[in-house]
């Protein structure tokens, strides 16, 4: 995809600080703005896919497997005692680049930060939301 910055990075058309490059997924440092923590890494499928909802099984499996390896590397190389994986699909979720990507953020006891939402959604669903979800699988 010509206008996708992550596709340009994967093609070597944009610079990146690489952590790992594999056949179906890659990992690199965030491109813009400050990292959430030392070692904060983006994991992206090589195949262009807009978000979690449109990802094919190969891209999704390769990406999540690389997320796990990056998290293990954060523990081994950086001494991280935990990791947070952040992913947004769609503008209303805060997705800013329309290419599936997961943020892997290392955590330590002295962080004094959390990456969990501070507020609950105010949206109201008509009916039992989990029953409605279960119906989609019937």
C-alpha positions in Angstrom: 0.0 0.0 0.0 1.7 3.2 -1.2 0.5 5.6 1.6 1.1 3.2 4.5 4.1 4.3 6.6 4.6 0.8 8.0 4.6 -0.8 4.5 7.3 1.8 3.6 9.4 0.8 6.6 9.1 -2.9 5.7 10.1 -2.1 2.1 13.1 -0.2 3.3 11.8 3.1 2.0 11.6 4.7 5.5 14.2 4.3 8.3 13.6 2.2 11.3 15.4 0.9 14.4 15.0 -2.8 13.9 14.5 -5.3 16.7 13.7 -8.3 14.5 12.7 -9.1 10.9 10.9 -12.3 10.0 9.1 -13.6 6.9 5.6 -12.6 8.1 6.2 -10.1 10.9 8.7 -7.5 11.9 9.5 -5.6 15.1 11.0 -2.0 15.4 11.1 1.0 17.6 8.2 3.5 17.5 8.7 5.9 14.6 7.5 9.2 16.1 7.1 10.6 19.6 8.6 9.4 22.8 8.6 5.7 23.7 6.3 4.7 26.6 9.3 2.9 28.2 12.9 2.0 27.3 12.6 -0.8 24.7 8.9 0.0 23.7 8.6 -1.9 20.4 6.0 -2.1 17.6 5.3 -5.5 16.1 3.7 -5.4 12.6 2.7 -8.1 10.0 4.6 -7.8 6.8 1.4 -8.2 4.8 -0.6 -5.0 4.8 -3.8 -5.4 6.8 -5.7 -2.5 8.2 -6.5 -3.9 11.6 -7.2 -6.9 13.9 -10.6 -7.4 12.2 -9.2 -7.8 8.7 -6.0 -9.8 9.5 -5.6 -13.2 7.9 -4.6 -16.2 10.0 -1.0 -16.2 8.8 -0.4 -12.5 9.6 -2.2 -12.7 12.9 -0.3 -15.9 14.0 3.1 -14.6 13.0 2.5 -11.2 14.6 1.3 -12.6 18.0 4.1 -15.1 18.0 6.7 -12.3 17.5 5.0 -10.3 20.2 5.7 -13.2 22.6 9.3 -13.4 21.6 9.8 -9.6 21.9 8.3 -9.8 25.4 10.6 -12.6 26.4 13.6 -10.6 25.0 12.5 -7.6 27.1 12.7 -9.8 30.2 16.1 -11.2 29.3 17.8 -8.2 27.8 16.2 -5.3 29.8 15.3 -7.0 33.0 11.6 -6.2 32.5 9.4 -7.8 35.1 6.2 -7.5 33.0 4.9 -6.4 29.6 1.8 -4.6 28.4 0.5 -5.3 24.8 -1.5 -2.5 23.4 -3.5 -2.7 20.1 -6.2 -0.4 18.7 -8.5 -1.2 15.8 -10.4 1.6 14.3 -10.4 5.4 14.7 -12.7 5.3 17.7 -10.2 3.0 19.5 -7.4 5.5 18.8 -5.7 3.7 15.8 -3.6 6.2 14.1 -1.8 4.1 11.4 -4.1 1.9 9.3 -1.8 -1.1 9.4 -2.2 -3.7 12.2 0.4 -3.1 14.9 0.9 -4.1 18.5 2.8 -2.0 21.0 4.9 -4.2 23.3 5.8 -2.1 26.4 8.2 -3.4 29.0 7.4 -2.7 32.7 9.4 -2.6 35.9 8.4 -2.2 39.6 9.7 1.4 39.7 7.6 2.6 36.7 4.9 4.2 38.8 2.7 4.0 35.7 -0.1 1.9 34.3 -1.2 1.3 30.8 -4.7 0.2 31.7 -7.7 2.4 31.0 -8.5 4.7 33.9 -12.2 5.1 33.1 -14.9 2.7 32.1 -16.9 3.2 28.9 -20.2 5.1 29.3 -21.7 3.4 26.3 -24.9 1.5 26.9 -25.8 -1.7 25.0 -29.4 -2.8 24.7 -29.4 -6.3 26.2 -26.7 -8.5 27.8 -23.5 -7.7 25.9 -22.0 -11.2 26.4 -25.2 -12.9 25.3 -25.2 -10.8 22.2 -21.5 -11.7 21.5 -22.3 -15.4 22.0 -25.1 -15.2 19.5 -22.5 -14.2 16.8 -20.9 -17.6 17.2 -24.0 -19.7 16.8 
